Amino acid sequence: MWEAFLYTSFGLAASWVFSVFRQLFLHDKTEPPAVFHWIPYVGSAVAYGSDPVAFFEKYRAKYGDIFTFTLFGRSVTVYLGPDGNEFILNGKHADINAEEIYGPLTTPVFGKDVVYDCPNAKLMEQKRFVKFGLTQRALEGHVGLVEGEVLRYVNDTEGRGGWIGEAGEVDICAAMAEITLFTAARSLQGREVREKLTAEMAELYHDLDMGFAPVNFLFPGLPLPRNRKRDIAHAKMRAVYLDLIQQRHDRLTARPHIIEDEQKEDDEHEHDMITNLMQSVYKNGTPVSDSEIANMMITLLMGGQHSSSSASSWIMLELAANPDVAEALYQEQLDNLLPSDHLPTTSKTQLPPLTYADLDKLPLLHNVVKETLRLHGSIHSIMRKVKNPLRVPGTPYVVSTDKVLLASPMVTAVSDEFFEDAKRWNPRRWDATAGDSKNKEEPSDQDTIDYGYGAVAKSSTRNPYLPFGAGRHRCIGEKFAYLNLGVIVATIVREFELSTLDGSRGVVPKTDHSSMFARPAAGSMIRWRRRK
């Protein structure tokens, strides 16, 4: 026993000595500078995990835009700034890919044969199928559905989420998580799916969402309780969708014999996402399978809810800390959406239901959403596995195949190099009359590229504002996100005056980095009062 202990201790000591020696004296000049670490294998995991953006900024100041750090045995090469975003996000799929990085994390959550559990070409086709729900016609129809879900939630007589009575306090992160789940389900997936979102279904969604814990990114196969819940939740949610799909098949089979009322119900599903996917065919002639449809619906629900939940929480927290902006949003609606013959009063009951065209009449609302996405982005690290040695233009560095590349558009988004007083939440920076050129988006190059799901600008990766990523894996739901967030915020400021619990101004909670996605700390509260 003692002999084994001594051998183990000697091995650990030797490993530690070699790690320190290698870092100090064996660095290859063709590789980027490396962040020094004392603990082999673990590397800089603690510092990186505690606050990724602060970690990047610290070592950017020391080494420049390119450096490497160790993360639980992985060598991660960070390339920051617009050049880094361009190099990584516009990299060729043959040279770098996302599947090897994210597949082990996402496949248990989303399911087999979708997203990162299928060839990239197939994923691009799946994104094209899903864009059915993001067309102009679809977006116009989503506005009323989103507004209806918000009103249904905040006017629930049972006080769902803490909105009962004339005034009170609410855990805004919990409330926004539920609201965005309902709005995503109703608008992107249809009435049938929304009606399935009972308390049990919402709990399943929560268990599935917990599968995105950072530990699963590094060690996806651990037999943890949360992983068992994740797997059970996926199986049950998948079964719900498969049952809905089978009902559609049965209705189609029985169509000649459908009575009038059933025909009317069937017509409601004619243009929804499930029916669209049932009618979709890959380029090789293979129809999308029922199993793939179910998994794509799970993916779509999570994609439509995840970032919106975090962003809407941050917006509410910022508005509570800046009530003058909240009131300006309300006044903007009174000024621009009331009919010309309205009575001279500020009663919220005069405001008509929101329409898609109304959103273009509310520039401050758009700027509030945009500024929040800039300052409070949810994805701090975008990673790719290096498949071929890559020379970094303008440098002596070659990134070898044992590396993982990491881009962080959030770093440019909060840099004073690109945005004046960048760490301050200031929606007015996006006003058309703002004079500082640093607060403007760079003009887009007109050259476009189509990865299989629609044309996007080639040069978009050089923009310092990239809340939805760029390149072949750019989020296709950008327009829906702006619409969803805009309607949610517009509806809530119509209904409520907002403030912090203690009346303080300009201060919001710290960011929680315990998840794969940056978000406000759990239990963040705001105070609300219904408008009279």
C-alpha positions in Angstrom: 0.0 0.0 0.0 2.7 2.5 1.0 4.7 1.5 -2.1 1.8 2.2 -4.3 1.3 5.6 -2.6 4.9 6.5 -3.0 4.9 5.6 -6.7 1.7 7.6 -7.2 3.1 10.6 -5.4 6.4 10.4 -7.4 4.4 10.2 -10.6 2.3 13.3 -9.8 5.4 15.2 -8.7 7.3 14.3 -11.9 4.3 15.3 -14.0 4.1 18.6 -12.2 7.8 19.3 -12.7 7.7 18.3 -16.3 4.6 20.6 -16.9 6.3 23.6 -15.4 9.6 22.9 -17.2 7.8 22.5 -20.5 5.9 25.7 -20.1 9.0 27.7 -19.2 11.6 26.3 -21.5 10.1 24.2 -24.4 7.8 26.6 -26.0 7.7 26.4 -29.9 7.9 29.8 -31.4 5.5 28.8 -34.2 2.8 28.4 -31.6 1.0 31.3 -29.9 2.1 32.2 -26.4 0.6 30.0 -23.6 -1.0 31.0 -20.4 1.1 29.6 -17.5 -0.7 27.2 -15.2 0.4 25.3 -12.1 -1.9 22.3 -12.1 -1.4 19.9 -15.0 -4.5 18.9 -16.9 -6.8 21.3 -15.1 -4.8 24.3 -16.4 -6.8 27.5 -16.4 -10.2 25.9 -15.9 -11.0 27.8 -12.7 -10.1 31.3 -13.9 -11.8 30.7 -17.3 -14.9 29.3 -15.8 -15.3 32.0 -13.2 -15.6 34.8 -15.7 -14.6 33.9 -19.3 -14.7 37.5 -20.7 -12.5 38.9 -17.9 -10.2 35.9 -18.5 -9.9 36.8 -22.2 -9.4 40.5 -21.5 -6.7 39.8 -18.9 -4.5 37.7 -21.2 -5.3 39.8 -24.3 -3.7 42.7 -22.5 -0.7 40.4 -21.8 -0.3 38.5 -25.0 -2.4 40.2 -27.7 -5.2 38.7 -29.6 -3.8 35.2 -29.9 -2.9 32.9 -27.0 -3.4 29.3 -25.8 -4.6 28.0 -22.5 -5.2 24.5 -21.0 -8.7 23.4 -20.2 -9.0 20.0 -18.6 -6.4 18.5 -20.9 -7.4 20.4 -24.0 -5.2 23.0 -25.6 -7.5 25.9 -26.5 -6.1 28.6 -28.8 -8.0 31.9 -28.4 -8.1 34.3 -31.3 -9.9 37.6 -30.4 -10.9 40.6 -32.2 -12.5 41.0 -35.7 -9.6 39.1 -37.3 -10.1 36.2 -34.9 -13.8 36.1 -35.5 -13.1 36.1 -39.3 -10.5 33.4 -39.0 -12.6 31.0 -36.9 -16.2 31.7 -37.8 -15.5 31.8 -41.5 -13.1 28.9 -41.5 -13.5 26.1 -44.0 -15.4 23.1 -42.7 -12.6 20.8 -43.9 -10.2 22.7 -41.6 -12.3 23.3 -38.5 -15.6 21.8 -37.4 -18.1 22.2 -34.6 -19.4 18.6 -34.5 -16.5 17.1 -32.6 -16.7 19.9 -30.0 -20.5 20.2 -29.5 -21.8 16.8 -30.6 -21.2 15.0 -27.2 -23.0 17.8 -25.4 -26.0 18.4 -27.7 -26.8 15.0 -28.9 -28.3 13.7 -25.6 -30.4 16.9 -25.5 -31.5 17.3 -29.1 -31.4 13.7 -30.1 -29.9 11.6 -32.9 -29.5 12.6 -36.6 -30.0 16.3 -36.1 -27.7 19.4 -35.4 -24.2 18.1 -34.6 -25.1 14.4 -34.8 -25.3 14.4 -38.6 -23.0 15.5 -41.5 -22.7 19.2 -41.8 -24.4 19.2 -45.2 -27.5 17.6 -43.7 -27.5 20.1 -40.9 -27.5 22.9 -43.5 -30.6 21.3 -45.1 -32.3 21.0 -41.7 -31.7 24.7 -41.1 -33.3 25.4 -44.5 -36.4 23.4 -43.5 -36.8 25.2 -40.2 -36.6 28.6 -41.9 -40.2 27.9 -42.9 -41.2 29.4 -39.6 -39.0 32.5 -40.1 -40.4 33.8 -43.3 -41.8 37.3 -43.6 -45.3 35.9 -43.6 -44.7 33.7 -40.6 -43.0 36.6 -38.6 -46.0 38.9 -39.3 -48.3 36.2 -37.8 -46.1 35.6 -34.8 -46.6 39.1 -33.3 -50.2 38.6 -32.1 -49.4 35.1 -30.8 -46.4 36.4 -28.7 -48.4 39.3 -27.3 -51.3 37.0 -26.4 -49.0 34.7 -24.5 -47.4 37.5 -22.5 -50.8 38.9 -21.6 -52.1 35.5 -20.7 -49.2 35.0 -18.4 -49.1 38.3 -16.5 -52.9 38.5 -16.2 -53.3 34.9 -14.9 -55.7 35.1 -11.9 -53.7 32.5 -10.1 -50.6 34.7 -10.2 -48.4 32.6 -12.3 -44.8 33.8 -11.9 -45.7 36.4 -9.2 -47.8 38.9 -11.2 -50.9 38.8 -9.1 -52.5 41.9 -7.7 -51.8 45.6 -8.4 -48.1 45.6 -7.3 -45.5 43.1 -6.2 -42.1 41.6 -6.8 -41.1 38.9 -9.2 -38.2 36.6 -9.8 -37.7 37.9 -13.3 -35.4 35.1 -14.6 -37.9 32.5 -13.7 -40.8 34.5 -15.2 -39.0 35.2 -18.4 -38.0 31.5 -18.7 -41.6 30.5 -18.7 -42.9 33.4 -20.9 -40.3 32.7 -23.6 -41.0 29.0 -23.5 -44.7 29.7 -24.1 -44.0 32.3 -26.9 -41.6 30.1 -28.7 -43.9 27.1 -28.5 -47.0 29.0 -29.7 -45.3 31.0 -32.5 -42.7 28.6 -33.8 -44.5 25.3 -33.2 -48.2 25.9 -33.2 -51.3 25.7 -31.1 -51.1 21.9 -30.6 -47.7 22.0 -29.1 -48.5 25.0 -26.9 -51.5 23.2 -25.5 -49.1 20.3 -24.5 -47.0 22.7 -22.4 -48.6 21.8 -19.1 -46.6 22.0 -15.8 -45.3 18.5 -16.4 -44.1 19.3 -19.9 -42.4 22.5 -18.6 -40.7 20.5 -16.0 -39.4 18.1 -18.6 -38.1 21.0 -20.6 -36.2 22.2 -17.5 -34.7 18.8 -17.0 -33.6 18.7 -20.6 -32.2 22.2 -20.4 -30.0 21.2 -17.4 -28.2 18.8 -19.8 -26.3 21.9 -20.9 -24.2 22.0 -17.7 -20.5 22.7 -18.3 -19.5 19.4 -16.8 -21.3 17.7 -19.8 -19.3 19.7 -22.2 -16.1 18.2 -20.8 -17.4 14.8 -19.6 -20.7 14.1 -21.3 -20.9 10.5 -20.2 -20.9 10.9 -16.5 -23.7 9.0 -14.7 -25.0 12.1 -12.9 -28.6 12.4 -11.6 -29.1 15.5 -13.8 -28.0 13.4 -16.8 -30.5 10.7 -16.0 -33.2 13.3 -15.7 -32.0 14.8 -19.1 -32.3 11.4 -20.8 -35.8 10.7 -19.3 -37.0 14.2 -20.3 -35.7 13.8 -23.9 -37.5 10.4 -24.3 -40.8 11.8 -22.9 -40.7 15.0 -25.0 -39.8 13.0 -28.1 -42.8 10.7 -27.4 -45.1 13.7 -27.2 -43.9 15.0 -30.6 -44.0 11.5 -32.2 -47.6 11.2 -31.0 -48.6 14.5 -32.6 -46.9 13.5 -35.8 -48.7 10.1 -35.8 -52.0 12.0 -35.3 -51.2 14.1 -38.4 -50.5 10.9 -40.4 -53.8 9.4 -39.3 -55.7 12.6 -40.3 -54.1 12.6 -43.7 -55.0 8.9 -44.2 -58.6 9.6 -43.2 -58.9 12.9 -45.0 -61.7 11.8 -47.4 -63.9 10.9 -44.5 -63.2 13.8 -42.2 -66.3 15.6 -41.0 -66.6 19.4 -41.3 -65.4 20.3 -37.8 -62.4 17.9 -38.0 -61.5 19.4 -41.4 -61.5 22.9 -40.0 -59.1 21.7 -37.2 -56.9 20.0 -39.7 -56.7 23.2 -41.8 -55.2 25.0 -38.8 -52.2 22.7 -39.1 -51.7 23.1 -42.8 -48.9 25.6 -42.5 -47.4 24.9 -39.1 -43.9 23.5 -38.5 -44.7 19.9 -38.0 -46.6 19.6 -41.2 -43.9 21.5 -43.0 -41.2 19.1 -41.8 -43.5 16.1 -42.7 -43.5 17.4 -46.3 -39.8 18.2 -46.4 -37.4 16.1 -48.5 -33.6 16.1 -48.5 -31.8 16.8 -51.7 -31.0 13.0 -52.1 -34.8 12.3 -52.2 -35.0 11.0 -48.6 -38.0 12.4 -46.6 -37.4 13.7 -43.1 -38.1 10.8 -40.8 -40.6 11.1 -37.9 -37.8 10.6 -35.4 -35.8 13.5 -37.0 -38.9 15.7 -37.0 -39.4 15.0 -33.3 -35.8 15.8 -32.5 -35.8 18.9 -34.7 -38.9 20.2 -32.9 -37.1 19.8 -29.6 -34.2 21.7 -31.0 -36.4 24.4 -32.4 -38.2 24.9 -29.1 -34.9 25.2 -27.2 -33.3 27.4 -29.8 -36.3 29.8 -29.8 -36.4 29.9 -26.0 -32.8 29.8 -24.7 -31.2 33.0 -25.7 -34.6 34.9 -25.5 -35.0 33.8 -21.9 -31.6 35.3 -20.9 -31.9 38.4 -23.0 -35.4 39.3 -21.9 -34.3 38.8 -18.2 -31.5 41.2 -18.8 -33.7 43.7 -20.5 -36.2 43.7 -17.6 -33.4 44.1 -15.1 -31.9 47.0 -17.0 -35.3 48.7 -17.3 -35.9 48.3 -13.6 -32.5 49.9 -12.9 -33.2 52.6 -15.5 -37.0 53.4 -15.1 -36.6 56.5 -17.2 -35.9 54.3 -20.2 -38.8 52.1 -19.4 -41.1 55.1 -19.3 -39.6 56.4 -22.5 -40.5 53.0 -24.2 -44.1 53.4 -23.0 -44.2 57.0 -24.2 -42.8 55.9 -27.6 -45.8 53.7 -28.0 -48.2 56.4 -27.0 -46.6 58.8 -29.5 -46.4 56.4 -32.4 -49.1 53.8 -32.1 -52.2 55.6 -31.0 -54.7 56.6 -33.7 -54.6 60.3 -34.6 -58.0 60.9 -33.1 -57.2 59.5 -29.7 -58.2 61.3 -26.5 -55.4 63.3 -24.8 -54.7 60.7 -22.1 -51.9 58.2 -21.3 -54.3 55.3 -20.5 -52.8 52.0 -21.6 -56.2 50.8 -22.6 -56.2 53.0 -25.7 -53.1 51.3 -27.2 -54.2 48.9 -30.0 -52.9 45.3 -30.3 -49.3 45.2 -31.6 -48.7 44.5 -35.3 -45.5 43.6 -37.2 -45.5 47.1 -38.8 -45.6 48.7 -35.4 -42.2 47.4 -34.5 -40.6 49.6 -37.2 -42.2 52.6 -35.5 -40.5 52.0 -32.2 -36.7 52.7 -32.7 -36.0 53.0 -28.9 -37.5 49.5 -28.4 -35.2 48.1 -31.1 -32.2 49.9 -29.6 -33.0 48.5 -26.1 -33.0 45.0 -27.4 -29.9 45.6 -29.5 -27.9 47.2 -26.7 -28.9 44.4 -24.3 -27.7 41.7 -26.8 -24.4 43.6 -27.1 -23.7 44.0 -23.4 -25.3 40.8 -22.1 -24.6 38.2 -24.8 -25.3 34.6 -23.8 -22.5 32.8 -25.6 -19.0 33.8 -24.4 -17.1 31.1 -26.3 -17.5 29.7 -29.8 -15.2 26.6 -30.3 -14.0 24.6 -33.3 -11.8 21.5 -33.6 -8.8 22.0 -35.8 -8.7 19.3 -38.5 -5.7 20.6 -40.6 -2.7 22.7 -39.5 -3.7 26.4 -39.9 -1.3 29.2 -40.5 -2.6 32.5 -38.9 -2.2 35.3 -41.6 0.2 38.0 -40.6 1.8 36.0 -37.7 4.4 33.3 -37.3 1.9 31.0 -35.7 0.6 27.7 -36.9 -2.4 26.2 -35.1 -1.9 22.4 -35.0 -4.5 19.7 -35.0 -4.2 19.0 -31.3 -5.8 22.4 -30.6 -9.3 23.7 -30.2 -9.9 27.2 -31.6 -12.0 29.7 -29.6 -13.6 32.9 -30.8 -15.4 35.3 -28.4 -17.4 38.0 -30.2 -18.5 39.2 -26.7 -15.0 40.6 -26.2 -15.2 42.9 -29.1 -18.8 43.8 -28.1 -17.7 45.1 -24.7 -14.4 46.7 -25.9 -13.9 50.5 -25.8 -12.0 50.1 -29.1 -15.4 49.6 -30.8 -18.0 51.1 -28.5 -17.7 54.2 -26.4 -17.9 53.5 -22.7 -18.6 49.9 -23.8 -19.3 48.4 -20.3 -22.2 50.8 -19.8 -25.8 49.9 -20.9 -26.8 52.8 -23.2 -29.5 52.1 -25.8 -29.1 55.7 -27.1 -25.7 54.7 -28.6 -27.6 53.2 -31.5 -29.6 56.3 -32.3 -29.3 57.4 -35.9 -28.2 60.8 -34.6 -25.4 59.5 -32.4 -22.2 61.1 -33.5 -19.5 58.7 -32.4 -18.6 56.4 -35.3 -17.3 53.8 -32.8 -20.9 53.1 -31.9 -21.9 52.2 -35.4 -22.0 48.8 -37.0 -19.5 48.4 -39.8 -21.1 48.5 -43.2 -21.7 45.0 -44.6 -19.9 43.7 -47.6 -22.4 43.0 -50.4 -20.7 39.6 -51.3 -22.7 36.8 -49.9 -22.4 33.1 -49.4 -25.0 30.3 -49.1 -24.0 27.4 -46.9 -27.3 25.6 -47.8 -29.9 27.5 -45.7 -29.8 31.0 -47.3 -27.4 33.8 -48.3 -25.4 35.6 -45.6 -22.7 38.3 -46.0 -19.2 37.0 -46.2 -17.7 39.9 -44.3 -20.2 39.8 -41.5 -17.7 38.1 -39.2 -15.6 41.3 -39.0 -18.5 43.2 -37.4 -17.8 43.9 -33.7 -21.5 43.2 -33.0 -22.2 39.5 -33.5 -24.8 38.4 -31.0 -26.0 35.7 -33.3 -22.6 34.4 -34.5 -21.5 34.3 -38.1 -20.6 31.9 -40.8 -22.1 28.5 -41.5 -23.3 28.0 -37.9 -24.8 31.5 -37.6 -28.1 31.4 -35.7 -30.9 31.6 -38.3 -33.4 32.9 -35.7 -32.1 36.5 -35.5 -35.2 38.1 -36.9 -37.5 36.0 -34.7 -35.3 36.9 -31.6 -35.7 40.6 -32.3 -39.4 40.2 -32.9 -40.0 38.0 -29.8 -38.0 40.2 -27.5 -39.5 43.4 -28.9 -43.1 42.2 -28.5 -42.4 40.8 -25.0 -40.8 44.1 -23.8 -43.4 46.3 -25.5 -46.3 44.4 -23.9 -44.8 44.4 -20.4 -44.0 48.1 -20.4 -47.6 48.7 -21.5 -48.8 46.8 -18.4 -46.3 47.7 -15.7 -44.1 50.3 -14.2 -40.8 48.7 -13.2 -38.1 49.4 -10.5 -35.5 47.7 -8.4 -36.4 46.5 -5.0 -34.5 49.2 -3.2 -35.1 52.0 -5.7 -31.4 52.0 -6.8 -30.5 53.1 -10.3 -28.1 51.8 -12.9 -27.0 48.6 -11.1 -27.9 45.1 -12.3 -27.0 41.7 -10.9 -23.7 40.0 -11.8 -23.5 37.5 -14.6 -23.9 33.8 -13.7 -21.3 31.7 -15.6 -22.2 28.4 -13.9 -24.1 27.3 -17.1 -22.8 27.0 -20.7 -24.7 30.2 -21.3 -24.1 33.5 -19.5 -27.2 34.8 -17.8 -28.4 36.8 -14.8 -27.9 35.3 -11.3 -30.9 33.1 -10.3 -33.3 34.8 -8.0 -32.8 38.3 -9.4 -35.9 40.2 -8.4 -37.6 43.4 -9.7 -40.6 45.4 -8.5 -43.6 46.0 -10.7 -46.8 48.1 -10.5 -49.7 47.8 -12.9 -50.4 50.9 -14.8 -53.7 52.5 -13.9 
